[in-house]
């Protein structure tokens, strides 16, 4: 299912007003202003914007069980509340998450059908910590996982998920740990929340070897991070020969981020996006973390500038 560049249109950003309405509460780092920062970056990029649709129940249930989805909806419909010390909903949070997954699903279809080479999904709340039936780490639904499962349902033989968020995507890893056709590659600060992502975690059963964790120490900056990306992460994606690349695009590895201790510049994210742009497979970028507003705006802008 190689992309035909002659059929591809300019990149698209999937947005929705609900992404700015999700609010975990006063003082929470995953605050609505994050979406405003991304909106500014998107406006500055000049890229086309589409309204993110809601994901179908079928698409969500490929990853999350019905009882879990019903629980999230019920909590939201009663006004919201806390699911764990880090993860809270308000009345619109579940619908926001459904549209965030829907953005990723719509982007997958556009890329696999050759109408786009790249799409950026600006969904909130983020997703990569959400496990099969557990919300955590600010995340309710695992949008990257929903996207990968949808791609497989659409006929993609192999999918690669590249996670450059500074926190390890424990949920995504667990969901696909036994699947040899979905590669999960993560660069992340180690040791750090959520405590998973050691280099010896390589998948289980038939999926052993389809998980690649590349932990980096606190203080690592552009040189160390980009060297690891170029020497390990990108070759693993190429060797997997994916029909689609999904990027869990967190920006909390930026030097200014208050929740992590890495030292990346905004330009580093642009360089990774530029390298991914050379692949034959199309890319779907799914927003994850990034909690310094200025750094988030600049870093998203650097990625958008490299989309094709």
Secondary structure, DSSP 8 states (H G I E B T S, - for coil): ----GGG-B--EEEE-THHHH----TT-SS-THHHHHHHHHHHHHT-EEEE-----HHHHHTTS-HHHHHHHHHHHHTT-EEEETTEEE-TTHHHHHHHHHHHHHHHHHHHHTTSBSEEEE--SS--TT-BTTB-BTTBSS-HHHHHHHHHHHTT-S-EEEEE-SSS--HHHHHHTTT-TTEEEEEEEESS-TTS---TT----GGGTTSEEEEEE-TT-BHHHHHHHIIIIIHHHHHHHT-SEEEEEE--TTBTT-SS---BB-HHHHHHHHHHHTTSSSEEEEEE-----HHHHHHHHHHHHTT--
